[in-house]
Amino acid sequence: MKRIDSRFMALLAALWLPATIASAQWDPSTQEGTSTTATTAPTPPPAPPDQMVSDTPQPAVQQPEEKKGLEVGFTWGLSIGVPIILDVPRQNVRPGASLNFFGGADFGFFVIGGDFGLQWNPIDLNGVNVGGTILSGRSPLTRIYLSAPEVRFQVPDLKVVLPYITGSFDMNFWNFRETAVGCGYWYCSTYSVYRFTPGFTGRAGVGFNINESGVHIDVGFQYSFTGKGNFFSETGWWLAPYVGVLVRRR
């Protein structure tokens, strides 16, 4: 029995060993009709031009710059002055007082506006001989004026001071003790008569800014001229130092 089993085991070993060797030696790449080359997917067709994506970054679209309009502010001032009429007898024509209001559109380096104001100069008539009559007393020479246009050139970029010069044409209305009587339906009254003269005024001044707030202490000199017009027999000049408040809003 043992002999039969030995023969049977030898037979199985003889059958198994050749199959194992043949299996180990078999290489599919050497067989005819086989290939080990990796299979690649077909290349897709190119995308249409309108669907193609470029890796190059596109430049940003620049928006057109908006043009800034002309910046316009407002400047106004109030001042008091001391008008001193030139080439007149000092014992008769005294220094006076004036009140001036200015306002205009501020464009930065220049301002276009106008003035309105009042002016008084005391006239001492004591001892004045007019046509053989000796006059006495004191009366004011009164001036009401409107200046338009007034053009002011200034240096706006300085923090502490605001220097400027101005020029304007004046419409002057003068009165000195001239009155007339006007009557209505029920009564008559006396009124002052003002007569017109053309003129010109130039100013030079400087504003001292208060804490950079746009409010300035205004100091300057005014030099004015008046033609004969309907009041004077000859032209006249006067000088007026002034001080006031100047407000600049931008």
C-alpha positions as CSV (number, residue, x, y, z in Angstrom):
1,M,0.0,0.0,0.0
2,K,2.8,2.3,0.9
3,R,4.4,1.6,-2.4
4,I,1.3,2.5,-4.3
5,D,1.0,5.9,-2.4
6,S,4.6,6.7,-3.2
7,R,4.1,6.1,-6.9
8,F,0.9,8.2,-6.8
9,M,2.7,11.2,-5.2
10,A,5.6,11.0,-7.6
11,L,3.1,11.1,-10.5
12,L,1.4,14.2,-9.1
13,A,4.7,16.0,-8.6
14,A,5.7,15.2,-12.2
15,L,2.5,16.7,-13.5
16,W,2.6,19.8,-11.3
17,L,6.2,20.9,-11.8
18,P,6.2,21.3,-15.7
19,A,3.0,23.3,-15.5
20,T,4.5,25.7,-12.9
21,I,7.7,26.2,-14.9
22,A,5.7,26.9,-18.1
23,S,3.5,29.4,-16.3
24,A,6.5,31.3,-14.9
25,Q,8.2,31.4,-18.3
26,W,5.2,32.6,-20.3
27,D,5.4,36.4,-21.2
28,P,2.4,37.9,-22.9
29,S,4.5,40.6,-24.5
30,T,6.4,38.0,-26.5
31,Q,3.3,36.4,-27.9
32,E,2.3,37.2,-31.4
33,G,-0.7,39.5,-31.6
34,T,-0.3,41.0,-28.2
35,S,0.9,44.5,-27.1
36,T,1.7,46.1,-23.8
37,T,1.6,49.7,-25.1
38,A,-0.6,51.8,-22.9
39,T,-3.8,52.9,-24.6
40,T,-4.3,56.7,-24.8
41,A,-7.5,58.6,-25.2
42,P,-8.1,60.3,-28.5
43,T,-7.4,64.1,-28.6
44,P,-10.6,66.1,-28.3
45,P,-11.3,68.6,-31.2
46,P,-10.4,72.2,-30.5
47,A,-13.0,74.4,-29.0
48,P,-14.8,77.1,-31.1
49,P,-13.0,80.5,-31.1
50,D,-15.8,82.1,-29.1
51,Q,-15.4,79.4,-26.4
52,M,-11.6,79.4,-26.2
53,V,-10.1,80.4,-22.8
54,S,-6.8,82.2,-22.9
55,D,-4.3,81.8,-20.1
56,T,-3.1,85.3,-20.7
57,P,-4.8,87.8,-18.3
58,Q,-6.8,90.4,-20.0
59,P,-6.1,94.1,-19.2
60,A,-8.6,95.8,-17.0
61,V,-11.1,98.0,-18.8
62,Q,-10.3,101.6,-17.9
63,Q,-13.3,103.8,-17.2
64,P,-13.1,107.3,-18.7
65,E,-12.1,109.9,-16.1
66,E,-14.9,112.3,-15.1
67,K,-13.9,115.8,-15.7
68,K,-14.2,117.9,-12.6
69,G,-16.2,121.1,-12.9
70,L,-14.9,124.5,-12.0
71,E,-15.1,124.8,-8.2
72,V,-16.8,128.0,-7.1
73,G,-17.0,129.3,-3.6
74,F,-18.3,132.4,-2.0
75,T,-16.4,135.2,-0.3
76,W,-17.9,138.1,1.6
77,G,-16.6,140.8,3.9
78,L,-17.6,143.7,6.1
79,S,-15.2,146.5,6.9
80,I,-15.1,150.0,8.4
81,G,-12.7,152.7,7.1
82,V,-11.4,156.2,7.6
83,P,-11.7,158.2,4.3
84,I,-9.3,161.1,4.0
85,I,-10.0,163.4,1.1
86,L,-6.8,164.6,-0.6
87,D,-6.0,168.1,-1.9
88,V,-8.5,169.9,0.3
89,P,-8.2,172.3,3.3
90,R,-7.7,170.2,6.3
91,Q,-9.3,172.8,8.6
92,N,-12.6,172.4,6.7
93,V,-12.7,168.8,5.4
94,R,-12.2,166.3,8.2
95,P,-11.4,162.6,8.0
96,G,-14.6,160.6,8.2
97,A,-16.0,157.1,8.4
98,S,-17.1,154.5,5.9
99,L,-19.0,151.2,6.0
100,N,-18.4,148.7,3.2
101,F,-19.9,145.3,2.3
102,F,-18.3,143.0,-0.3
103,G,-19.5,139.7,-1.8
104,G,-18.6,137.7,-4.8
105,A,-18.0,134.3,-6.4
106,D,-14.7,132.8,-5.5
107,F,-12.8,130.9,-8.2
108,G,-9.6,130.4,-6.3
109,F,-7.1,132.9,-7.6
110,F,-9.7,135.5,-8.4
111,V,-13.1,136.7,-7.2
112,I,-15.8,138.5,-9.1
113,G,-18.4,140.4,-7.1
114,G,-19.5,143.8,-6.0
115,D,-19.6,146.4,-3.2
116,F,-22.1,148.5,-1.5
117,G,-21.4,151.1,1.2
118,L,-21.8,154.4,2.9
119,Q,-19.3,157.2,3.5
120,W,-19.4,160.4,5.7
121,N,-16.9,163.2,5.9
122,P,-17.5,166.1,8.2
123,I,-17.3,169.6,6.6
124,D,-16.6,172.4,9.0
125,L,-18.1,175.6,7.5
126,N,-17.0,178.0,10.2
127,G,-15.6,181.1,8.4
128,V,-16.3,179.8,4.9
129,N,-17.3,182.7,2.5
130,V,-19.7,181.7,-0.2
131,G,-20.8,184.6,-2.4
132,G,-20.2,187.1,0.4
133,T,-22.0,185.0,3.0
134,I,-20.1,183.7,5.9
135,L,-21.2,180.2,6.7
136,S,-21.0,178.4,10.0
137,G,-21.6,175.0,11.5
138,R,-20.6,171.4,10.5
139,S,-22.5,169.2,8.1
140,P,-21.6,165.8,6.6
141,L,-20.6,165.1,3.0
142,T,-22.5,161.9,2.4
143,R,-21.7,159.3,-0.3
144,I,-23.8,156.2,-1.1
145,Y,-22.1,153.9,-3.6
146,L,-22.4,150.7,-5.6
147,S,-19.3,149.1,-7.1
148,A,-19.8,146.6,-9.8
149,P,-18.1,144.6,-11.1
150,E,-15.3,144.3,-8.6
151,V,-12.5,141.9,-9.6
152,R,-10.2,140.6,-6.9
153,F,-6.9,138.8,-7.5
154,Q,-5.6,136.8,-4.5
155,V,-3.1,134.1,-3.4
156,P,-5.4,131.4,-1.9
157,D,-2.8,128.6,-1.1
158,L,-1.2,130.3,1.9
159,K,-2.4,128.9,5.2
160,V,-1.9,132.0,7.4
161,V,-2.5,135.0,5.2
162,L,-4.6,135.9,2.1
163,P,-3.0,138.8,0.2
164,Y,-5.1,140.4,-2.5
165,I,-5.6,143.4,-4.8
166,T,-8.9,144.6,-6.2
167,G,-10.3,147.0,-8.8
168,S,-13.8,148.2,-9.3
169,F,-16.0,150.8,-11.1
170,D,-18.0,153.0,-8.8
171,M,-21.5,154.6,-9.1
172,N,-21.4,157.4,-6.5
173,F,-24.3,159.4,-5.2
174,W,-23.4,162.5,-3.1
175,N,-25.3,164.8,-0.9
176,F,-24.2,167.9,1.0
177,R,-27.1,169.9,2.7
178,E,-29.1,169.8,-0.6
179,T,-32.8,169.2,0.0
180,A,-36.0,169.4,-2.0
181,V,-39.6,169.4,-1.2
182,G,-41.9,166.7,-2.5
183,C,-45.7,166.8,-2.2
184,G,-48.2,163.9,-2.3
185,Y,-52.0,163.9,-2.2
186,W,-52.2,164.9,1.4
187,Y,-48.9,166.4,2.6
188,C,-45.5,167.7,1.5
189,S,-42.1,166.5,2.9
190,T,-38.4,167.5,2.6
191,Y,-35.9,165.0,1.3
192,S,-32.2,164.9,0.5
193,V,-31.0,165.2,-3.0
194,Y,-28.2,163.0,-4.2
195,R,-26.2,163.6,-7.3
196,F,-24.3,161.1,-9.4
197,T,-20.6,160.9,-10.2
198,P,-18.6,158.0,-11.8
199,G,-15.5,156.7,-10.1
200,F,-13.0,154.0,-9.6
201,T,-11.6,152.2,-6.5
202,G,-8.5,150.1,-6.0
203,R,-7.6,148.2,-2.9
204,A,-4.7,146.3,-1.5
205,G,-5.0,144.2,1.6
206,V,-4.3,141.0,3.5
207,G,-6.5,138.7,5.4
208,F,-5.1,136.9,8.5
209,N,-6.7,133.4,8.8
210,I,-8.1,132.5,12.2
211,N,-7.3,128.8,12.9
212,E,-7.6,128.0,9.2
213,S,-11.4,128.3,9.5
214,G,-11.9,130.5,6.5
215,V,-12.6,133.6,8.7
216,H,-10.0,136.3,8.3
217,I,-9.1,139.6,10.0
218,D,-9.0,141.9,7.0
219,V,-6.6,144.9,6.9
220,G,-5.9,147.1,3.9
221,F,-5.9,150.5,2.1
222,Q,-8.3,151.9,-0.4
223,Y,-7.6,154.5,-3.0
224,S,-10.6,156.0,-4.8
225,F,-11.2,158.5,-7.6
226,T,-14.3,160.4,-8.5
227,G,-15.2,162.3,-11.7
228,K,-17.0,165.6,-11.8
229,G,-20.4,164.2,-12.7
230,N,-23.4,166.2,-11.5
231,F,-21.9,167.1,-8.2
232,F,-18.2,168.3,-8.2
233,S,-16.6,171.1,-10.2
234,E,-13.4,169.1,-10.5
235,T,-12.2,165.5,-9.9
236,G,-11.3,164.3,-6.5
237,W,-9.2,161.6,-4.7
238,W,-9.2,160.1,-1.3
239,L,-7.4,157.4,0.7
240,A,-9.1,155.1,3.3
241,P,-7.3,152.6,5.6
242,Y,-9.8,149.9,6.7
243,V,-10.2,146.9,8.9
244,G,-12.9,144.3,8.9
245,V,-13.8,140.6,8.7
246,L,-13.4,138.5,5.5
247,V,-15.1,135.1,5.2
248,R,-14.1,132.7,2.5
249,R,-16.2,129.6,1.9
250,R,-15.1,126.8,-0.5
